[in-house]
Amino acid sequence: MANPKNVNFPKNTVIGIHAVEALLIHSPDKIQELFLNDLRQDEKFKKIINLAKENNIAIQKLDPIPEHSQGVVAHCSAKKHDTDLKTVLENLTKPALFLILDGVQDPHNLGACIRSANAAGVDAVIIPKDRAAPLNETAKKAASGAAEFTEIITVTNLSQTIELLKKNNIWIYGLDGSAEKTIYAEDFKHSTAFVLGGEGEGLRRLTREHCDGLVSIPMVGEIESLNVSVAAGICLFEVVRQRK
């Protein structure tokens, strides 16, 4: 690794304390190489070191220290559970829950959405191939390890993907601030997919037209909209609440 401020990480790299810790706890076998800043001695680092020793993972010196890595970098094997949407649909055993992101551009927001999706138990996060943030090390760090345990499916045509979900009896709800019906007035006990638009622009017209319905999050303050990852969390956990 050369320039610490502009490191080209291998494709399957996880950075940051929380993301690497999650890997060490849940899937240590995926870690091929573990690099740490040998100058750090705090409790969080000691926990990483102890987990690595428990799993017989050798620790290598991280030098130079890439920016934003928090001094922790793990090179991993490729995700073995990567699959396509049809396979996910075939394996459903309960009412489905999907999160569809229509053009989220910021990797931090993408990662935060994945983290919320994993916590809510989604079956998959669906993102378009074009006009969307890549699932890079920044997104994975923001996901705090969730990207390694969540099905993330990249599709070339979002409209066709939505129609495939509908053919499998999954109701599609687009989040739109102008929608009269709120998420608290809708029944999400059946198989559901939420579609959230990108920062600033919201849902694209064609995507909106393919939704079964539009819902909104009621706002009572002066701010007219929420960060996309916050909105995703609110929607997904309303589903969790109803199904519990």
SULFENBEL-V506834 format. One line per field, one symbol per residue. psi: psi as a letter, one per 40 degrees, with the letter a starting at -180 (. if undefined). burial: 1 if it has 16 or more other ideal C-beta (glycine too) atoms within 10 Angstrom, else 0. A space follows every 10 residues. Layout:
psi=???
burial=???
This chain:
psi=hbheeghgii dghhiidddd ddddddgdee hdhhhiheeh eidddddddd ddddefhihi hhhihiieee ehhhhiiihe ehaidddddd eheihihihh hgfhdhdddd ddddddddde fidihhiidi fiiigadddd ddefeddeeh hhhhidhddd dddddddffh hhhhhhdehd hideeihfdi hihhhhiihd dahiddddde idihiihhhe adheiiiddd ddddddeddd dde.
burial=0000001010 0111111111 1111001101 1001111001 0000100110 1100001000 0100110011 1111110010 0000100110 0000011111 1111011111 1111111101 0111111100 0110101111 1111111101 1111100100 1100100001 1111111010 0010010100 1111111100 0111001101 1001111000 0000000110 1110110110 0000
